[in-house]
């Protein structure tokens, strides 16, 4: 059929009647590529595209007037769709009905129908309709922050491929057709989004640790200049990603095209950015010659290896070591004599103490140089509603501070927050003391706290910390020691070793002592002294990096948790800065509004926060549940008129809030601001629902 004719064409495709209209309308003005050519491309690419679309709910991105006109996303299957078009219902907390009916592009007529709507881009779920909670792949979106470009993305993609190969995973690569590249890991085996998202995030963090000058895993724009963002967040049951072979709405008709790894390496060496972007005709020619290079995404079966967190960290640490070695080969040896001066007897005895022969009761494990001087995601506590009891549980104070990894290696101490941010320079006085510990090579887990005049932890003081104010570091676990991985040893053994290491160490470095006595008496004293809460850990527990298994639990004496700031209300009366913060948590359906926080601020804090937020202003509401009226009011007590006056910001700031309770509608009751949590990533902020402690 002639898809570039001037008049509408009525066609019969596999027994389906379609009327193709406006075929001569130019959709890509720079090249003159018309709507008829768009339909023609999708018709010719269909044999390799349709298997990738089959049974995957699709979000349409429609450009009725071409790439320079207005566009809109269409999730819900339009009411004017033909009766034969298949659809799939996907649960959605954002939708009033609790679900969205998406289109399925399962056959040739459906594909041509969508193209005729002016749909240029096809964005699909990572799972199929049969089990929408089971992803069939993992995707990493590599996005360059200027002046970095697609060549930088390609270099990082090659490193990711090497890393995955060492843990026996294969991957595929495609051009997004926009600015960057995407790396896909075929799975096609039983798994969950919780697992794949955790894996993707861990890889992104580990890559940032290995290549800190080139990679970032946090989406904050001010961190991305000159670096490649490894966007791991698309591995979510509520998100879609651009499908392979989809056209893109750029100046020219580029497509999301498969690439071969050898050509990616060749383009990097050649220094040519243009080679990564392929137009429609080039993609068609490649498919005619080579078939579908992405066929393995549908048929290859792989499972994430057991213990993947440790494997990733070890392999990336080895990458970083090799990279540093390559760099050192090409630079002057300006520090060849540094740290080579004669060492004191005390220094020699310190080294001897940390390299002592393991006791016979210790398992004999091989050295793990990959554990040296690198980020290990801390083990997490599960929130529970009661203090667990039993001889296997030990109890510690829940500190009101910043979780910190103390990384000691080769005379250098590094402090990293629980999401990998470097706190070393901020808490330099602690570093100077930690450098004198009798430890040569270790990763320790602990918490930094600021102390008030009664020597009590105060998060407000920590939030406003300035050098010279009293701070302390409480250490409570050993992750590695002397190049040996200690995570596979029971907590009781790890704590006993840490206690011996810290014997005789003075303030401000402390060992987090076990709280002993009857459980109820411990809890009553916690509440009486108004501490934040209690942490209970099984003595037999292993250190499971990044996991919240229930072997460690937290019980809060007051209701408080982190929230993401998505906007604020205007100040009224004599108040300065703003009226209240609008806060929420990230759930499956996006950022969910939880309430207004209007108390807990001083005058200076109001003005300082307003300045921080104004740098993040956006025009659209970031909350997924602030669009549905209920009984004349809006969620969290915001009326429609108040909503019009709200100022929205990018959800990048995290704060801690104390409150009395949750309402039945999921809003905060009597919330009060405690402070910003710059050690917490917004993507990690979810509503904490306490459960009963496990008997395992």
C-alpha positions as CSV (number, residue, x, y, z in Angstrom):
1,X,0.0,0.0,0.0
2,X,1.1,3.6,-0.7
3,X,1.5,5.1,2.8
4,X,2.6,8.5,1.5
5,X,-0.6,9.3,-0.5
6,X,-2.3,12.7,-0.1
7,X,-5.8,11.4,0.6
8,X,-7.0,9.0,3.4
9,X,-6.6,5.4,2.7
10,X,-9.0,2.7,3.8
11,X,-7.0,-0.5,4.3
12,X,-7.7,-4.1,5.4
13,X,-4.9,-5.5,7.5
14,X,-5.3,-9.1,8.5
15,X,-9.1,-8.7,8.4
16,X,-9.1,-5.4,10.4
17,X,-10.4,-2.3,8.7
18,X,-8.4,0.9,9.3
19,X,-8.6,4.4,7.9
20,X,-5.1,6.0,7.6
21,X,-5.3,9.8,7.5
22,X,-3.0,12.9,7.0
23,X,-0.3,10.7,5.6
24,X,1.5,13.7,4.0
25,X,1.7,15.7,7.3
26,X,5.4,16.3,8.1
27,X,6.2,14.9,11.5
28,X,10.0,15.6,11.4
29,X,10.5,19.1,9.8
30,X,14.3,18.9,9.7
31,X,14.2,15.9,7.4
32,X,10.7,16.1,5.9
33,X,9.8,12.7,7.4
34,X,6.0,12.5,7.2
35,X,3.3,10.6,9.0
36,X,3.1,8.1,6.2
37,X,6.7,7.3,6.6
38,X,6.2,6.8,10.3
39,X,3.5,4.3,9.6
40,X,5.7,2.7,6.9
41,X,8.6,2.3,9.4
42,X,6.4,0.6,11.9
43,X,5.0,-1.7,9.3
44,X,8.4,-2.8,8.1
45,X,10.0,-3.1,11.6
46,X,6.9,-5.1,12.9
47,X,8.4,-8.6,12.5
48,X,11.1,-7.8,15.1
49,X,9.3,-5.2,17.1
50,X,6.0,-7.1,17.9
51,X,7.6,-9.9,19.9
52,X,9.1,-7.3,22.3
53,X,5.7,-5.6,22.6
54,X,3.6,-8.8,23.1
55,X,1.5,-8.8,26.3
56,X,3.3,-5.7,27.7
57,X,1.0,-2.8,28.7
58,X,2.1,0.2,26.7
59,X,2.0,3.9,27.3
60,X,1.5,5.8,24.1
61,X,3.3,9.1,23.5
62,X,1.3,10.9,20.8
63,X,2.4,13.8,18.6
64,X,-0.6,14.7,16.5
65,X,1.2,17.6,14.8
66,X,4.7,16.1,14.7
67,X,7.8,16.5,16.9
68,X,7.6,20.3,17.1
69,X,3.9,20.3,18.2
70,X,2.3,19.5,21.5
71,X,2.4,16.0,22.7
72,X,0.7,14.0,25.4
73,X,1.2,10.6,27.2
74,X,-1.8,8.3,27.0
75,X,-1.8,5.5,29.5
76,X,-5.5,4.6,29.5
77,X,-6.7,2.8,26.4
78,X,-8.8,5.5,24.5
79,X,-12.6,5.0,24.3
80,X,-12.5,5.3,20.5
81,X,-10.2,2.3,20.2
82,X,-11.4,-0.5,17.9
83,X,-13.3,-3.3,19.5
84,X,-10.7,-5.8,18.5
85,X,-7.8,-4.0,20.2
86,X,-6.6,-6.0,23.2
87,X,-6.1,-4.3,26.6
88,X,-4.8,-5.2,30.0
89,X,-5.8,-3.9,33.5
90,X,-2.9,-2.8,35.7
91,X,-3.4,-2.0,39.4
92,X,-2.8,1.7,40.2
93,X,-3.2,3.4,43.5
94,X,-3.1,6.7,41.7
95,X,-6.3,6.0,39.8
96,X,-9.7,6.5,41.5
97,X,-10.8,3.1,40.3
98,X,-7.7,1.4,41.5
99,X,-6.6,0.3,38.0
100,X,-5.7,1.5,34.6
101,X,-6.7,-0.2,31.4
102,X,-3.7,-0.1,29.1
103,X,-3.5,-0.9,25.4
104,X,-1.7,-4.0,24.2
105,X,0.1,-3.8,20.9
106,X,0.2,-7.5,20.2
107,X,-0.4,-7.7,16.5
108,X,0.2,-5.9,13.2
109,X,-3.2,-4.1,12.9
110,X,-2.8,-2.8,16.5
111,X,0.7,-1.4,15.7
112,X,-0.6,0.4,12.6
113,X,-3.6,1.7,14.5
114,X,-1.3,3.3,17.1
115,X,1.0,4.8,14.5
116,X,-2.0,6.3,12.8
117,X,-2.9,8.1,16.0
118,X,0.4,10.1,15.7
119,X,2.0,7.8,18.3
120,X,5.7,8.1,17.8
121,X,7.1,6.4,21.0
122,X,6.2,3.1,22.6
123,X,6.9,2.9,26.3
124,X,6.3,-0.5,27.9
125,X,6.4,-2.2,31.3
126,X,9.3,-4.5,32.2
127,X,6.8,-7.2,33.0
128,X,4.0,-8.9,31.0
129,X,0.3,-8.8,31.7
130,X,0.2,-12.4,32.9
131,X,2.3,-11.4,36.0
132,X,2.8,-7.6,36.1
133,X,4.8,-7.9,39.4
134,X,7.4,-10.2,37.8
135,X,10.0,-8.3,35.6
136,X,11.6,-10.2,32.8
137,X,14.6,-8.0,32.6
138,X,16.7,-5.3,34.3
139,X,17.4,-2.0,32.6
140,X,20.0,0.7,33.3
141,X,19.4,4.1,31.6
142,X,22.7,5.9,31.1
143,X,22.1,9.6,30.8
144,X,25.0,12.1,30.2
145,X,25.2,15.4,32.1
146,X,26.8,18.0,29.9
147,X,29.6,18.4,28.9
148,X,29.6,14.5,29.1
149,X,28.0,12.9,26.1
150,X,27.0,9.5,24.7
151,X,30.7,8.5,24.4
152,X,31.0,8.7,28.2
153,X,27.8,6.6,28.5
154,X,29.4,4.1,26.2
155,X,32.6,3.8,28.3
156,X,30.6,3.3,31.4
157,X,28.3,0.8,29.6
158,X,31.5,-1.2,28.7
159,X,32.6,-1.2,32.3
160,X,29.1,-2.4,33.4
161,X,29.3,-5.2,30.9
162,X,32.7,-6.3,32.2
163,X,31.4,-6.3,35.7
164,X,28.3,-8.3,34.9
165,X,30.4,-10.8,33.0
166,X,32.5,-11.5,36.1
167,X,29.3,-12.4,38.0
168,X,28.2,-14.5,35.1
169,X,25.5,-12.3,33.7
170,X,25.2,-11.2,30.0
171,X,23.7,-8.0,28.9
172,X,22.6,-6.2,25.8
173,X,22.9,-2.5,24.8
174,X,20.8,-0.1,22.8
175,X,20.8,3.5,21.8
176,X,17.9,5.3,23.4
177,X,17.6,7.4,20.2
178,X,17.7,10.4,22.5
179,X,20.8,11.4,24.4
180,X,22.2,8.2,26.0
181,X,22.3,4.4,26.1
182,X,20.4,1.6,27.9
183,X,21.9,-1.6,29.1
184,X,19.4,-4.6,29.5
185,X,20.0,-7.8,31.5
186,X,17.7,-10.6,30.3
187,X,16.2,-12.6,33.1
188,X,13.0,-14.5,32.1
189,X,13.1,-16.4,35.4
190,X,11.0,-15.9,38.6
191,X,12.0,-12.8,40.4
192,X,10.4,-9.6,41.8
193,X,10.8,-5.9,41.3
194,X,12.0,-5.6,44.9
195,X,14.9,-7.8,44.0
196,X,15.7,-6.3,40.6
197,X,15.4,-2.7,41.8
198,X,17.7,-3.5,44.8
199,X,20.3,-5.1,42.4
200,X,20.1,-2.2,40.0
201,X,20.6,0.4,42.8
202,X,23.5,-1.5,44.3
203,X,25.2,-1.7,41.0
204,X,24.7,2.0,40.3
205,X,26.1,2.9,43.8
206,X,29.0,0.6,43.4
207,X,29.9,2.0,40.0
208,X,29.8,5.5,41.5
209,X,32.2,4.4,44.2
210,X,34.6,2.9,41.6
211,X,34.4,5.9,39.2
212,X,33.4,8.9,41.4
213,X,34.6,11.4,38.8
214,X,32.5,9.9,36.0
215,X,29.4,8.3,37.5
216,X,26.5,9.4,39.7
217,X,23.5,7.3,40.8
218,X,21.5,10.2,42.3
219,X,19.2,12.1,39.9
220,X,19.8,15.5,41.5
221,X,20.8,17.8,38.6
222,X,23.5,19.7,40.5
223,X,25.4,16.4,40.9
224,X,25.2,15.3,37.3
225,X,27.4,17.9,35.5
226,X,30.1,16.2,33.4
227,X,29.0,12.7,34.7
228,X,26.9,9.8,33.6
229,X,23.8,9.2,35.6
230,X,23.1,5.4,36.0
231,X,19.3,5.6,36.4
232,X,18.3,2.4,38.2
233,X,14.9,3.6,39.2
234,X,13.1,2.4,36.1
235,X,13.2,-1.1,37.6
236,X,9.8,-0.5,39.2
237,X,6.4,-2.1,38.8
238,X,4.8,1.3,38.1
239,X,7.3,2.5,35.5
240,X,7.8,2.0,31.8
241,X,10.8,2.4,29.5
242,X,11.2,3.1,25.8
243,X,10.8,-0.2,23.8
244,X,13.5,-1.3,21.5
245,X,12.9,-0.2,17.9
246,X,10.5,2.6,19.0
247,X,10.9,5.9,17.1
248,X,11.9,8.9,19.2
249,X,10.6,12.5,19.0
250,X,13.9,14.2,18.2
251,X,14.8,16.5,15.4
252,X,15.5,13.6,13.1
253,X,13.6,10.2,13.1
254,X,16.0,8.3,15.4
255,X,15.0,5.0,16.8
256,X,15.8,3.1,20.0
257,X,18.2,0.8,18.2
258,X,20.1,-2.3,19.3
259,X,23.9,-2.0,19.1
260,X,26.6,-4.6,19.1
261,X,29.2,-4.5,21.9
262,X,32.1,-4.6,19.5
263,X,30.8,-1.5,17.6
264,X,30.3,0.3,20.9
265,X,33.9,-0.3,21.7
266,X,34.9,0.8,18.2
267,X,32.9,4.0,18.4
268,X,34.5,4.9,21.8
269,X,38.0,4.4,20.4
270,X,37.1,6.4,17.3
271,X,35.7,9.2,19.4
272,X,32.5,9.5,17.3
273,X,29.3,10.4,19.0
274,X,27.1,10.4,15.9
275,X,27.6,6.7,15.2
276,X,25.5,5.8,18.2
277,X,22.3,7.3,16.8
278,X,20.5,5.5,14.0
279,X,17.6,6.8,11.9
280,X,14.7,4.7,10.8
281,X,16.1,3.6,7.4
282,X,19.4,2.7,9.0
283,X,17.7,0.5,11.6
284,X,15.6,-1.2,8.9
285,X,18.7,-1.9,6.9
286,X,20.5,-3.4,9.9
287,X,17.5,-5.7,10.7
288,X,17.3,-6.9,7.1
289,X,21.0,-7.8,7.3
290,X,21.4,-9.1,10.9
291,X,17.9,-9.9,12.1
292,X,17.0,-8.9,15.7
293,X,20.2,-8.5,17.9
294,X,17.8,-8.1,20.9
295,X,16.2,-11.5,20.5
296,X,18.0,-12.8,23.6
297,X,16.2,-10.3,25.7
298,X,13.1,-12.4,25.2
299,X,14.6,-15.9,25.3
300,X,17.7,-16.0,27.5
301,X,17.1,-17.2,31.0
302,X,19.4,-15.9,33.8
303,X,19.2,-15.6,37.6
304,X,20.9,-13.0,39.8
305,X,23.6,-14.8,41.6
306,X,23.3,-15.6,45.3
307,X,25.2,-13.1,47.4
308,X,25.1,-10.6,44.5
309,X,25.6,-7.6,46.8
310,X,29.0,-8.8,47.9
311,X,29.9,-10.0,44.4
312,X,29.1,-6.5,42.9
313,X,31.1,-4.7,45.6
314,X,34.1,-7.0,45.3
315,X,34.2,-6.8,41.5
316,X,33.8,-3.0,41.4
317,X,36.5,-2.5,44.0
318,X,38.8,-4.5,41.8
319,X,37.8,-2.3,38.8
320,X,38.7,0.8,40.9
321,X,42.0,-0.6,41.9
322,X,42.9,-1.4,38.3
323,X,41.8,2.1,37.2
324,X,44.0,3.7,39.9
325,X,46.9,1.6,38.8
326,X,46.5,2.7,35.2
327,X,46.3,6.4,36.3
328,X,49.4,6.0,38.5
329,X,51.4,4.6,35.6
330,X,51.0,7.9,33.7
331,X,51.6,10.5,36.4
332,X,54.7,11.8,38.1
333,X,55.7,10.0,41.2
334,X,55.3,13.1,43.3
335,X,54.4,11.3,46.5
336,X,56.8,8.4,46.3
337,X,58.3,9.2,49.6
338,X,55.1,10.2,51.4
339,X,54.3,8.1,54.5
340,X,57.7,6.3,54.1
341,X,59.3,8.0,57.0
342,X,60.6,5.9,59.9
343,X,57.6,4.6,61.9
344,X,57.3,4.8,65.7
345,X,57.2,1.8,67.9
346,X,53.6,2.7,68.7
347,X,52.7,2.6,65.0
348,X,54.4,-0.8,64.6
349,X,52.6,-2.2,67.5
350,X,49.3,-1.0,66.0
351,X,49.9,-2.8,62.8
352,X,50.8,-6.0,64.7
353,X,47.6,-5.8,66.7
354,X,45.5,-5.6,63.6
355,X,47.3,-8.5,61.8
356,X,47.2,-10.9,64.7
357,X,46.5,-14.5,63.9
358,X,42.8,-15.3,64.1
359,X,41.6,-17.2,67.1
360,X,40.9,-20.9,66.5
361,X,37.2,-20.3,67.0
362,X,37.2,-17.9,64.0
363,X,36.4,-19.4,60.6
364,X,39.4,-19.3,58.4
365,X,38.5,-17.1,55.5
366,X,40.5,-15.9,52.6
367,X,41.5,-12.3,52.4
368,X,39.2,-10.1,50.4
369,X,41.0,-7.0,49.1
370,X,37.8,-6.0,47.3
371,X,36.4,-5.1,50.8
372,X,39.0,-2.4,51.3
373,X,38.1,1.2,51.1
374,X,34.8,0.8,49.5
375,X,31.1,1.5,50.1
376,X,29.1,-1.4,51.5
377,X,25.4,-0.8,51.8
378,X,24.5,-1.0,55.5
379,X,22.2,-3.7,56.9
380,X,18.8,-2.2,57.7
381,X,16.4,-2.5,60.6
382,X,12.8,-3.6,60.2
383,X,10.3,-1.4,62.1
384,X,8.2,-3.4,64.6
385,X,5.5,-2.5,67.1
386,X,6.8,-4.3,70.1
387,X,10.2,-5.1,71.7
388,X,11.1,-8.8,70.9
389,X,12.2,-10.9,73.8
390,X,14.4,-14.0,74.2
391,X,18.0,-14.9,75.0
392,X,19.1,-14.5,71.4
393,X,18.2,-10.8,71.3
394,X,20.5,-8.0,72.4
395,X,19.4,-4.4,72.8
396,X,21.1,-1.1,71.9
397,X,20.0,2.6,72.0
398,X,18.5,3.9,68.8
399,X,20.7,6.9,68.1
400,X,19.3,10.1,66.7
401,X,22.0,10.8,64.1
402,X,23.6,9.9,60.8
403,X,24.4,6.2,60.0
404,X,28.0,6.1,59.0
405,X,30.5,3.6,57.5
406,X,34.0,4.2,58.9
407,X,36.4,3.0,56.2
408,X,40.0,2.7,57.3
409,X,42.8,1.8,54.9
410,X,46.4,2.7,54.4
411,X,46.4,5.4,57.0
412,X,43.3,7.1,55.5
413,X,39.9,7.3,57.2
414,X,36.8,7.9,55.1
415,X,33.3,8.5,56.4
416,X,30.4,7.6,54.2
417,X,26.7,8.0,54.9
418,X,24.2,5.2,54.4
419,X,23.6,6.2,50.8
420,X,27.2,6.7,50.0
421,X,27.7,10.4,50.5
422,X,31.1,11.5,51.7
423,X,31.0,13.0,55.2
424,X,34.8,13.0,55.8
425,X,35.4,16.7,55.5
426,X,32.3,17.7,57.4
427,X,33.3,15.7,60.5
428,X,37.0,16.2,60.3
429,X,37.5,16.3,64.1
430,X,36.1,12.7,64.3
431,X,38.4,11.6,61.5
432,X,41.5,12.9,63.3
433,X,40.6,10.7,66.3
434,X,39.6,7.7,64.2
435,X,43.0,7.8,62.5
436,X,44.6,6.9,65.8
437,X,42.6,3.7,66.3
438,X,44.7,0.6,66.5
439,X,43.3,-0.6,63.2
440,X,45.0,-0.7,59.9
441,X,42.4,-1.9,57.5
442,X,38.7,-2.1,58.3
443,X,35.1,-1.1,57.6
444,X,33.1,-0.4,60.7
445,X,29.4,0.4,61.1
446,X,28.2,3.1,63.4
447,X,26.4,6.4,63.9
448,X,27.5,10.0,64.2
449,X,25.5,12.0,66.8
450,X,25.6,15.6,68.1
451,X,25.3,16.0,71.8
452,X,23.3,18.6,73.7
453,X,24.3,20.2,77.1
454,X,23.0,17.1,78.9
455,X,25.1,14.8,76.7
456,X,22.1,13.5,74.8
457,X,21.9,12.9,71.1
458,X,20.1,15.7,69.2
459,X,19.3,15.5,65.5
460,X,18.5,19.3,65.4
461,X,22.1,20.0,66.6
462,X,23.5,17.6,64.1
463,X,21.5,19.2,61.3
464,X,23.1,22.6,62.1
465,X,26.5,21.1,63.0
466,X,29.5,23.5,62.9
467,X,33.1,22.5,63.6
468,X,33.8,23.0,67.3
469,X,30.4,21.6,68.5
470,X,30.5,18.3,70.4
471,X,29.9,15.3,68.2
472,X,30.5,11.6,68.8
473,X,30.7,8.4,66.8
474,X,29.2,5.3,68.3
475,X,30.5,2.1,66.6
476,X,28.4,-1.1,66.8
477,X,29.6,-3.6,64.1
478,X,32.5,-4.9,62.0
479,X,32.0,-5.4,58.3
480,X,35.6,-6.2,57.4
481,X,38.9,-6.4,59.3
482,X,42.4,-6.8,58.0
483,X,41.2,-7.5,54.5
484,X,38.8,-10.3,55.7
485,X,35.1,-10.2,55.2
486,X,33.4,-10.5,58.6
487,X,29.8,-10.4,57.4
488,X,29.4,-14.1,57.5
489,X,30.2,-14.3,61.2
490,X,27.5,-14.0,63.9
491,X,26.8,-10.6,65.5
492,X,28.0,-11.8,68.9
493,X,31.5,-12.6,67.5
494,X,31.7,-9.3,65.5
495,X,30.7,-7.2,68.5
496,X,33.1,-9.0,70.8
497,X,36.0,-8.3,68.4
498,X,34.9,-4.6,68.0
499,X,34.8,-4.2,71.8
500,X,38.4,-5.5,72.1
501,X,39.5,-3.1,69.4
502,X,38.0,-0.1,71.1
503,X,39.3,-0.9,74.6
504,X,41.0,2.2,76.0
505,X,39.7,4.5,73.2
506,X,38.6,7.8,74.5
507,X,35.8,10.2,73.6
508,X,34.4,11.1,71.1
509,X,34.7,7.5,69.8
510,X,32.5,5.0,71.7
511,X,31.5,1.4,71.5
512,X,27.7,1.1,71.5
513,X,27.2,-1.0,74.6
514,X,24.5,-3.6,75.0
515,X,21.6,-2.5,77.2
516,X,21.2,-5.1,79.9
517,X,18.4,-5.9,82.3
518,X,14.7,-6.8,82.1
519,X,13.3,-5.8,78.7
520,X,10.3,-3.8,80.1
521,X,12.6,-1.9,82.4
522,X,14.9,-1.0,79.5
523,X,11.9,0.2,77.4
524,X,10.4,2.2,80.3
525,X,13.8,4.0,80.8
526,X,14.0,4.7,77.1
527,X,10.6,6.4,77.1
528,X,11.3,8.2,80.4
529,X,14.5,9.7,79.1
530,X,12.7,10.6,75.8
531,X,15.3,8.8,73.6
532,X,14.3,8.1,70.0
533,X,13.8,4.3,70.6
534,X,15.5,0.9,70.8
535,X,17.3,-1.4,68.4
536,X,17.1,-5.1,68.9
537,X,19.4,-7.6,67.1
538,X,19.7,-11.3,67.1
539,X,23.1,-12.4,68.5
540,X,23.3,-15.0,65.8
541,X,22.5,-12.6,62.9
542,X,24.8,-12.3,60.0
543,X,25.5,-8.9,58.4
544,X,23.2,-8.9,55.3
545,X,24.2,-5.7,53.4
546,X,21.3,-3.6,52.2
547,X,18.7,-6.0,53.5
548,X,15.9,-5.6,56.1
549,X,15.4,-9.2,57.1
550,X,13.9,-8.8,60.6
551,X,17.1,-10.0,62.3
552,X,17.6,-6.4,63.3
553,X,14.5,-4.5,64.3
554,X,13.8,-1.0,65.6
555,X,11.1,0.2,68.0
556,X,10.4,3.9,68.2
557,X,9.4,5.6,71.4
558,X,7.9,8.4,69.3
559,X,6.4,8.4,65.9
560,X,8.9,9.8,63.5
561,X,10.3,9.0,60.1
562,X,11.8,10.6,56.9
563,X,9.6,12.3,54.3
564,X,10.3,13.8,50.9
565,X,9.5,17.5,50.4
566,X,7.4,18.1,47.3
567,X,6.3,21.7,47.9
568,X,5.2,24.4,50.3
569,X,2.4,26.7,51.1
570,X,2.7,30.5,51.1
571,X,3.5,32.3,54.4
572,X,0.6,34.3,55.9
573,X,0.3,36.8,58.6
574,X,3.6,37.8,60.1
575,X,5.4,34.6,59.2
576,X,8.4,34.6,56.9
577,X,9.7,32.1,54.4
578,X,6.7,29.7,53.9
579,X,3.6,28.5,55.7
580,X,4.1,24.7,55.7
581,X,6.0,22.0,54.0
582,X,4.1,19.5,51.8
583,X,5.6,16.1,52.4
584,X,5.2,12.6,51.1
585,X,6.7,9.2,50.6
586,X,7.6,7.2,47.5
587,X,5.3,4.2,47.0
588,X,4.5,2.0,44.0
589,X,2.3,4.7,42.4
590,X,4.8,7.5,42.8
591,X,5.2,10.3,45.4
592,X,2.3,10.0,47.8
593,X,1.3,13.1,49.7
594,X,1.1,12.6,53.5
595,X,0.4,16.0,54.9
596,X,1.5,19.6,55.8
597,X,4.2,20.3,58.3
598,X,3.9,23.8,59.7
599,X,5.6,23.6,63.1
600,X,9.2,23.0,64.4
601,X,10.8,26.0,62.5
602,X,12.7,28.9,63.7
603,X,12.8,32.2,61.8
604,X,16.3,31.5,60.3
605,X,15.3,28.0,59.4
606,X,12.2,29.2,57.5
607,X,14.2,31.6,55.4
608,X,17.1,29.1,54.8
609,X,14.7,26.3,53.7
610,X,12.8,28.7,51.5
611,X,16.0,29.6,49.7
612,X,16.9,25.9,49.3
613,X,13.4,25.1,47.9
614,X,13.2,28.0,45.5
615,X,16.2,26.5,43.6
616,X,14.1,23.4,42.9
617,X,10.8,25.0,41.8
618,X,8.7,23.2,39.1
619,X,5.3,24.0,37.6
620,X,3.5,20.7,38.1
621,X,2.4,19.0,41.4
622,X,4.8,16.0,42.1
623,X,2.3,14.2,44.3
624,X,0.3,11.3,42.7
625,X,-2.7,11.6,45.1
626,X,-3.3,15.3,45.2
627,X,-5.6,15.3,42.2
628,X,-8.7,13.6,43.5
629,X,-11.3,15.6,45.5
630,X,-13.0,13.8,48.4
631,X,-16.0,15.3,50.1
632,X,-15.2,18.9,49.1
633,X,-11.7,18.7,50.5
634,X,-8.4,17.3,49.2
635,X,-6.1,14.8,50.8
636,X,-4.4,15.9,53.9
637,X,-6.7,18.8,54.5
638,X,-5.8,20.9,51.4
639,X,-8.8,22.5,49.7
640,X,-9.0,23.1,46.0
641,X,-8.4,26.8,46.5
642,X,-5.3,26.2,48.7
643,X,-4.0,23.8,46.1
644,X,-3.8,26.6,43.5
645,X,-1.5,28.6,45.8
646,X,0.9,25.8,46.6
647,X,4.5,26.0,45.3
648,X,5.9,22.8,43.9
649,X,9.5,21.7,44.0
650,X,11.4,18.7,42.6
651,X,11.2,15.9,45.2
652,X,14.9,15.9,46.1
653,X,15.0,17.1,49.7
654,X,14.4,14.7,52.6
655,X,13.3,15.8,56.1
656,X,12.6,14.0,59.3
657,X,9.2,14.7,61.0
658,X,7.8,13.7,64.4
659,X,4.0,13.2,64.6
660,X,1.4,11.7,66.9
661,X,-0.2,9.2,64.5
662,X,-1.4,8.3,61.0
663,X,-5.0,9.0,60.1
664,X,-7.1,6.3,58.4
665,X,-6.6,8.2,55.1
666,X,-2.8,7.9,55.4
667,X,-2.2,11.5,56.5
668,X,0.0,12.8,59.4
669,X,-1.6,14.0,62.6
670,X,0.2,16.8,64.5
671,X,3.5,16.7,62.5
672,X,6.5,18.7,63.6
673,X,9.7,19.3,61.6
674,X,13.0,17.9,63.1
675,X,15.5,18.6,60.3
676,X,16.7,17.8,56.8
677,X,18.2,14.4,56.2
678,X,20.9,14.9,53.6
679,X,22.2,11.4,54.3
680,X,19.0,9.8,52.9
681,X,18.1,9.4,49.2
682,X,14.5,10.4,48.3
683,X,14.0,7.1,46.5
684,X,14.6,5.2,49.8
685,X,11.8,7.1,51.6
686,X,8.7,4.9,52.1
687,X,6.0,4.8,54.7
688,X,7.2,2.8,57.7
689,X,4.5,0.4,58.8
690,X,5.6,-1.4,62.0
691,X,5.0,-5.2,62.0
692,X,5.1,-7.8,64.8
693,X,8.6,-9.0,65.4
694,X,9.5,-12.3,63.8
695,X,10.0,-15.5,65.8
696,X,12.6,-16.8,63.4
